[in-house]
């Protein structure tokens, strides 16, 4: 049977998500983290280059200081981002993707691209749905 990787995923994912085991719960936790409102933007920005906190905040419209801090802490806890404190006065803190975090860049880019390509279709569907 000659099946592409995408086809294998389409067959495997529904069965995985239907399972009620520990691995499935853990996968959902990871997807929740990566799917948080600001995580994709942070990953995309750090994929360009390491950034200081305020550089990230300026690069991501609408994110509050509190939400950016929480997002960075969660991504750091999951091993996707590192936080480096440089011993200068005042201290300089820089964030960057870990090698594990870098493995998400293609997926994040594809997801952002898909959203940009289909936002008009989604807006149209919402208008049609809400009209009923």
C-alpha positions as CSV (number, residue, x, y, z in Angstrom):
1,X,0.0,0.0,0.0
2,X,1.5,3.3,-1.1
3,X,0.2,6.0,1.3
4,X,1.6,9.5,1.8
5,X,2.5,10.7,5.2
6,X,-0.6,13.0,5.1
7,X,-2.9,10.1,4.5
8,X,-1.3,8.2,7.4
9,X,-2.0,11.2,9.7
10,X,-5.6,11.4,8.5
11,X,-6.1,7.8,9.5
12,X,-4.1,7.9,12.7
13,X,-5.2,11.2,14.3
14,X,-8.9,10.5,14.8
15,X,-8.2,7.1,16.4
16,X,-5.6,8.8,18.6
17,X,-7.9,11.6,19.7
18,X,-10.7,9.1,20.4
19,X,-8.5,7.1,22.8
20,X,-9.0,7.7,26.5
21,X,-5.4,7.0,27.6
22,X,-2.7,8.9,29.3
23,X,-0.7,9.6,26.1
24,X,-3.8,11.1,24.4
25,X,-4.3,13.5,27.4
26,X,-0.6,14.5,27.2
27,X,-0.9,15.1,23.5
28,X,-3.9,17.4,24.1
29,X,-1.8,19.3,26.7
30,X,0.9,19.9,24.2
31,X,-1.6,21.0,21.6
32,X,-3.2,23.3,24.1
33,X,0.1,24.9,24.8
34,X,1.1,25.4,21.2
35,X,-2.5,26.5,20.3
36,X,-2.6,29.2,23.0
37,X,-3.7,32.6,21.7
38,X,-0.1,34.1,21.6
39,X,2.1,31.0,21.4
40,X,2.1,30.7,17.6
41,X,3.0,34.4,17.2
42,X,5.8,34.0,19.8
43,X,7.2,30.9,18.1
44,X,7.0,32.6,14.7
45,X,8.8,35.7,16.0
46,X,11.5,33.8,17.8
47,X,12.0,31.7,14.6
48,X,13.4,34.8,13.0
49,X,16.0,35.6,15.7
50,X,16.4,35.7,19.4
51,X,14.5,38.6,20.9
52,X,14.4,40.6,24.1
53,X,11.0,40.8,25.9
54,X,10.1,44.3,24.7
55,X,11.2,43.5,21.1
56,X,8.8,40.6,21.2
57,X,6.0,42.7,22.7
58,X,6.4,45.3,20.0
59,X,6.5,42.6,17.3
60,X,3.2,41.0,18.4
61,X,0.4,43.5,18.2
62,X,-2.2,43.3,21.0
63,X,-0.3,41.1,23.4
64,X,-0.1,42.4,27.0
65,X,2.9,42.3,29.1
66,X,1.2,39.8,31.4
67,X,0.1,37.5,28.6
68,X,3.5,37.6,26.9
69,X,5.2,36.7,30.2
70,X,2.8,33.8,30.8
71,X,3.2,32.5,27.2
72,X,7.0,32.7,27.4
73,X,7.0,30.9,30.8
74,X,4.8,28.1,29.4
75,X,6.9,27.7,26.3
76,X,10.0,27.7,28.4
77,X,8.6,25.1,30.8
78,X,7.8,22.8,27.8
79,X,11.3,23.1,26.4
80,X,10.4,25.1,23.4
81,X,12.0,28.4,24.4
82,X,15.1,29.3,26.4
83,X,15.6,32.4,28.5
84,X,19.1,33.8,28.8
85,X,20.1,36.5,31.3
86,X,23.2,38.3,30.3
87,X,25.3,39.7,33.1
88,X,25.3,43.4,32.2
89,X,23.8,46.4,34.0
90,X,20.9,46.6,33.6
91,X,20.5,42.8,33.0
92,X,19.6,41.9,29.5
93,X,17.2,39.0,29.1
94,X,16.9,37.3,25.7
95,X,14.5,34.6,24.5
96,X,15.2,32.1,21.7
97,X,13.8,28.9,20.4
98,X,15.4,25.6,21.5
99,X,16.1,23.0,18.9
100,X,12.8,21.4,19.9
101,X,11.0,24.7,19.4
102,X,12.7,25.1,16.0
103,X,11.0,21.8,14.9
104,X,7.7,23.7,15.2
105,X,8.6,26.4,12.7
106,X,7.4,24.6,9.6
107,X,4.1,23.7,11.2
108,X,3.5,27.2,12.6
109,X,4.4,28.7,9.3
110,X,2.0,26.4,7.5
111,X,-0.8,27.1,10.0
112,X,-0.3,30.9,9.7
113,X,-0.2,30.6,5.9
114,X,-3.4,28.5,5.9
115,X,-5.1,31.1,8.1
116,X,-4.1,34.0,5.9
117,X,-5.1,32.1,2.7
118,X,-8.6,31.2,4.1
119,X,-9.5,34.1,6.4
120,X,-11.9,35.5,3.8
121,X,-13.6,32.1,3.4
122,X,-14.0,31.8,7.1
123,X,-15.4,35.3,7.4
124,X,-17.9,34.5,4.6
125,X,-18.9,31.3,6.3
126,X,-19.5,33.1,9.6
127,X,-21.7,35.7,8.0
128,X,-23.7,33.0,6.2
129,X,-24.0,31.0,9.5
130,X,-25.0,34.0,11.5
131,X,-27.7,35.0,9.0
132,X,-29.6,31.8,9.7
